[in-house]
Structure formats: structure tokens, C-alpha cells
Amino acid sequence: MSDAVPAFSKDRPFPARLSENRLLNKPGSAKETRHFVVDLRGSGLHYKAGDSLGVFPSNRPEEVEEILQRLGATGEELVSPAALKLPTPATLRSVLTEKLALSKPTRRAIEVLASRAAQADEQAKLIGLLAPESKDVLGLFLEQREFVDLLADFPSARLAPQEFVDLLRKLMPRLYSIASSGRAHPSDVHLTVAIVRYETNGRGRVGACSSFLSDRVLLGATPVPVFVADSHFGPPADGAKDCIMVGPGTGIAPFRAFMQDRVATGATGRNWLFFGDQKRGTDFLYEEEWEAHLAAGRLTRLDTAFSRDQLLKIYVQDRMRENAAELWAWLKGGAHFYVCGDAKRMAKDVDTALHEIIVEQGGMSLEQAVAYVKQLKKEQRYQRDVY
């Protein structure tokens, strides 16, 4: 039956395989953005443009080994971490590898270490961090560290395996906006992922899931537990409607899916893409595909903003303002407006620019523009997929 509940879900993820892992940035880029293809064959999973793929990562084996060594453990000890509510105990190594997050230690970890520290200098430092006046210092201290650092910093504080795992949170799946259309690619999912790598406290850090996909998954071999997360975000149901898409960086992912979907359904509405990144020469994600869509007339307009190609930084919201009259004409004509990407800055700046354009081009007061945008949202004509 077509409406049967899929056998695989968040609670029972499908052990998919990666069939492609390709670097999208060109040599000289300051970024590492990768294109992954996840093989869904045999899963019975289906997805639509705008949906996300949930991925359950595993942690770096070398980090797990260092934690075991610093705990003085073999890894075969049986534990039942408080965060997991396991029906039966599991081995320490397995839960540290696949079930628990090894980052973001909390005040509670410092309290437990302070109660266990056998060296006076270590205990004094821990107690100092817990003092009421040290709240900001503690926050900065924890921000710079992961659990392995705490074990290294305070070696006299010996924790039993069960004590240690009770301090850890559950390792959660990461949700990635799908960069392909189920109509065009029914048996696989494409992802556009920024690989997170940085350093704090003298140690190299990685994003748990982005580095899992890029570094630890062998193509066609390593199981990648996945599930499809349904989304409200999607191209216009009416293919005759115009589509304005603002997606800098990895925010481009769902709009690649939108374009594939609109082509597959024969949508007649126009498509306008705003894309931005650091440098055109190295960071124009899927450039050849967008140029092909333009050449074929499938993409009506493409406006790009490469912030570091000139002295004064230019962003997607600046390109919106430059094209204010036409953008307003599209909106007045019933276009749908979409934003995907960074919630903290980009999405706010784009929203501000949108309001300004409506005030300026629509001859409205700010209050009227706010009401206009609220109506767009109510009609599902202004949608955001931000993170």
C-alpha cells in the first residue's frame, strides 16, 4: 500500500551507504563544503523537495581511545548511561562511540571532578571555577573544552566508567536540508555539508556528523544510519507561481532540490536565485549546474554576492536591495519568497532587507510592511529553513 508507514524512521534508522563524497570548493578556498550522495535503495523511504535527512553519526575512534585510556578502562565495562535509558547495559566503548556526545561539558562535570580530585592544586582550580564570582570564567573554560580535555586537565580525579557516562548527553542525529528532488532522484539523497574543523585549547576539533561523513565513512561500505524528516518547507504547489530563493553557502541545498523538482514537474513559474559565499573562483557551489539552468531558461535570474572578492563585503541582502524594484514586482505578482541558511545573521539581515524593500517600493509604512510580510507567511509565500 502506498500510504503504509515506512519501516524505517528516526527510532529505527535505515543503514544507508554513501556512493559519493566530493569536495565542492576549489583549491585555495578557506572552506570545506562537500557533496554527498546517500543510497536509499531497499529502504522504502521517500522524500520531497524541502525535506531534511537525519543522520546519526559516530564519534572519532581516537578520541574514544584517549578517553578510555584516561579513565583507565578497557572499553568492555558494562554501563547504563543516564541519558540513554537502555533496557540492558552496553559496553563503555560502544556507547562512547555511537550513543553519547563527547563535547559540551557542563558545570555538573566540574562538580563531580572537584569531589574526586586527589591533588590539592587540581582541587583548588576546580573549586575556584565553581565559585559564584567565576560564572563567566567557568563558561569560557567549558566552551574551550570537551570531556577528553577535562580528563587530561585533572588526572587525579579518577572516575568510574558509570560515573563518567552519567555526565554525558545523548548523541543526537543531525538534520541536513536535502539537495535533491525525490522526483529526479528517487533512490538516493544528495547533501551539501560544510565540514566543521577548528581548534580550541590546543586541540583539533571536528563537527561530529560532518567529519563522520567526510572522514570516517567508507564509500559503499560503512553503514550510515538515516531517516527522512518531513518539512513544511517546499516549492510552490502551483507550478505557475514564481519562486525567489535566497540561499548563501550551504543554504543553497534545498534550492538545488527545488530546481530539480520544478524541472521534473514542468513548472512554468519563473525562478530567481540569490547565492553568496566568500570567493567566486573557489566557493561558487554547483556553479556549472546553475549556469546550465540559466542557459536553458529554467533559471530566470541569478544574482551572486561573493563577500571577499572586493574590499567592501557584499552579501545577498545587498543584491536584494540593488534589485528592489524587480523583487517587489515579482512579489506583487504572487511570487513565493524562500530563505535558507544561517539564522543568527543572514536570515535576520534578509528579513530586514525584505521589509525595507516593501516599504520603499510598495509605498508602505513600516507597520504596513510588517502586516504585508505576516500575510505572506500566512499564505505560505514566505518560508524559511534556518539553522
N, C-alpha and C positions, 0 to 999 in steps of 0.2 A: 504493500500500500504506500502511496506517495506521501501521506501525512503521518506515517509511522514515526515514533520517537527514535532518533538516531541512537545507535548502540553506543556511540562514543560522545562524551561530554566532559565538562570540567572535572566532574567527580570520577570519570573513567576516560582519561585522555587516550587518543589514538597514538600508537608508537610509529610515527611517520619517519621518513628518511629524507635527507637533503639530497637533491640531484644537482644543485648548482650553488656555488659560493663565489661571487665575482665582485671585485673591487670596482666601484663606480667612479671614484675620484681618480684623476690623472696624476702622474709623478709631479711632486712639488707642492701638492695640496697639504694644508695643515690639518685636514680631516681624514677620517677613515669611514666611508659610508659603503656598505655592501648590499648587493642584490642577492637574495636567497630564493631558491625555488624549493618548496616543500611538497613532496609527493604524497597525495592523499588517496592514491588508488587502494581499493579494498576497505576504505574507512566508512563508506556510505555517507560521508559528510558533504554538505553542500553549503555554498556561501553566496552572498550577493555583494555587489559593489557598495562599499561603505562599511562593511563588516570588519571585525578585527580577528586576528588569530592569537589565541592564548598559547604561550609556550612555557613549559615547565623546565627550567634549567637545572644543571647540576654544578656544584662548586669545583674550583680548581683542586686537583688531587694533591699538588704540592703544598697548598695551604692546609688541607685536611691533615696531611702527614706531619706538618710542623706543629699543628695543634695537638695531635696525638702524642708527639714526642715531648712537647712541653707539659702535657698532662701526665706523662709517664705511663701512658696507656698503650695497649696493643691494637686497639680498634675492635677487638672481638667482644669486649664487655657489653652486656645487655643493658639497655636503658629504655626508659619510657618518658621522653621529654614532655613537660607540662603542656607545651604549645601544641602537641600533636594528638593527644588523646588516643594513643594507639591501643587497639584491642589486645595486642600481645607485645612484649618488649622486642626491640630490634637492636642490631649491633651498633655500637658507637660510630664505627666508620661509615656505615650505610646512612645513618641519619645525618651525619655531618656532611656527607657528600650530596645527598639527594633531597633531604627534607627540611634542613634548618638554615637560616640566614646567618652568615658569619660576620656580617657588618652591623653597623649602628648599635654599638653597646650603649647601655643605659646607666643611670645613676645606681640602679639596683646592683649591677655588676661591680661597681666600685665599693658599695657597701659590703658585699659578700667577700671581696678580696681584702678589704680592711679588717674584716673579722678573722681572716685566715693568715694574714701576713705574719711571718715569723721574724723578719728582720726589722729592727727599730726604724731605720731610715725609710723603708718601704711603707711601713705602717703610718709613719708621720706624714708622708706625702699623700697617702690615701685619705687620712683623716682631714688633712688640710683641704683637699679637694671637696670634701663633704661639708665643710663649714658654710654656714648661711651666706657669709660675705663672698664666698668663692663661686657663686652660682654661674657667673659669666665665664670664669676661668674653667670651671668644670665642663660647661657647654662646649667651649673651644677645644679642650683636651679630648673630649669624646668624639667631636667632629673630625679630628685628625687621626682617629684610631679605629681599628677593627678589633675583634676579640683576640686574634693572634697577638696583637701588639700588647694587650693587657697582660697576657700570659708571659710575654717576653719582658715587659717592664717590671713585673712584680713576681719573679720566680719563686720567692719564698712562700707565696700564698698558694698552697697546694690544694687543688680542688678535686674531689672525686668526680668521675665521669658523669654521674647522675646530677650532681650539683651544677656542673658546668652546663650541661644541655638544658637544664631548667632555666638558665639565663637567656637562652636563645629564642628568637621568634621563628615562626614558620616561614619557610622559603616559598614565596608566592609566585604564581605564574606572571609573566609579563605579557601585556596586550600590545600587539603591533597592528597598525592600520594596514589592511591588505592592499597590495599594489597591483592587483589583477582583478579581472571580472570573471565570475563563475561561468558566464555565458561563453567567454572566449577561452577560458582555461578550466574546464570542469574537473579535471583530475589533479590539478596542482594549485598551490597558492604561492604568490610572489610577495616577498617582503623587502622593504627598503629600510635598512637598520644602520644607525650611527653607532659605531663601535666605541664604547667608553673605556678610555685608558687615561690614568692620571697618577700623580704621586702625592702622598701625604706622609708625614712622619718618616721620611726617608725610605718608604716602601712603594713599590709599584702597585697600583690598584686597577681593578677592571670592573666593568659592569657585569654582574653575574650572568645575565642572559645573553647580552650581545657578545661577550667573549666566549660563552659556551657555543654559540652558533658559529662564530668565526674561527675559533682556535681548537675546540675540543670535539667537534662533531666530524667524523669521517664520512665523506660523501658515500651514500648508498649503504652505509654500514651502521653507524651509531643511531639508536632509536632517539627520536625527538618527540617527547610527549606533547601533543597539541589538541586543541579544541577550537571550535568556531564560536565567537562571541557576537551575537546578533546586535545590530546597531540601528538607531533611529536615523543615522547619517546616510544619505544616499542621493543619487541624481534625481532630477525631477521625474515624477511618474508620467507626466505628459511630455513625450519626446519633442514636442513642438516648442517647448519653453526654452529660453536662452539660459545659459549657465555661466556664471562668473566664479572662478576658482582662485583662491589666494593660498598658495602652499609653498612657502620657502623651506629650504633644507629638506629633511625627511618628511615634512608636511606635504610633499609632492605625491606621496604614496597613494592616497585614495583617489587623487585626481587622474593618475595613470589608469586606475581601475574605472573611474567614471568615463574616461575617453574610450576605453576598450568597450565598455558597456553601451555607450551611445552609438558607437560604430556598429556593434553587433545587433542592436535593435533598430537601426536605421533612423535614429532620432534626427529630426530636421532642424531643431533649435540650434542657435549659434553657441560657440564655446570660446570663452576668453580666459586665458591663464595668466596669473601673476606669479612669477617664480623668482626667488632670490637666494643667494648664497655668498660665499666670500669672493671667489675669483671665477670669471667666465672660463678661463683657459683650463682650470683644473676641477671646478665644482659644479658644472652645469649638468645636473643629474638627468640621465636619459635624453641628452641633447638631440641625438640622431632621431629618436622617436618623435620628439616634439616638432622637429624640423620637417619630418615626413608628414605628420598630421597637418602642418601649415601648408606644405606644398600641395597636399591633396584636397585642401579646402575644408578638412574636418575641424581644424582649429582655426577660428576666425581671427583671433588676436593673441599675440604672445608678448607680454611686457616683462622684462627681466630687470633685476636690481642686484648688481654684484658690488657688495659694500666696500671691498678693498681694491677695486680696480682704479680708483681715483682718490685724491686727497680727502675730499669730503665724502663721508659714507652715505650711500643711498640705499634705502630699504623699500620693500614692496608698498608700504603705505605712501611713500613719496611718489611712486609711479601711479598710484591710485589718484592722488591729488593732481598730478600732471594731466591725467585723463578724466578729470572730474565731470566735464560736460557729457562725454560719451557714456561714462559709467552711469550717470543719472538717467540718461536716455534709455539705457538698457533696463535699469530698474523700473522706470516709468512704464516701460513696455512689457513688464511682467517677468523679468529675469529673476532667477534664483541666485543667491549670493552665499558662497561657502568659504570657510576658513579652516585650515588645518595646520597644527604645529604648536609652537611654544605658547603656553597660556600666560606666563608671567609678564612678558613684554610684548612680543609680536602681536598676539591676538588683541591685547588691550589697545595697542597703537593703531591697528587696523580698524577696530571698532570706533575709536576716536575720529580717525580719518573719514570713515563712512558717515558718521553724524555730521562732520563739518561739510562734507560734500552735499549732503541732503539740505543742510541749512543754506549753503551758498547757491547751489544750482536749483533747488526747489523753492527758494524764496521763503523759507520757513523760519520760525523762531526755534531756539534750541528745544523748548518744550514740545513743539510740534514735531520736530525731528525725532525726539525720543519716542513720541507716540507712534510715529511712522515706522520706526525700527521695531517697536513692540508688535505692531501689526504684521510686519514681515515675518517675525518669529512665530507668531500665532498661526500664520498661513504656511509655515514650514518653508518659507522662501529665504530665510536667513538661518543657516545651520553652521554649527561649529563642532569640530573634533579636535579638542585641545588637551594638552597634557603638560 
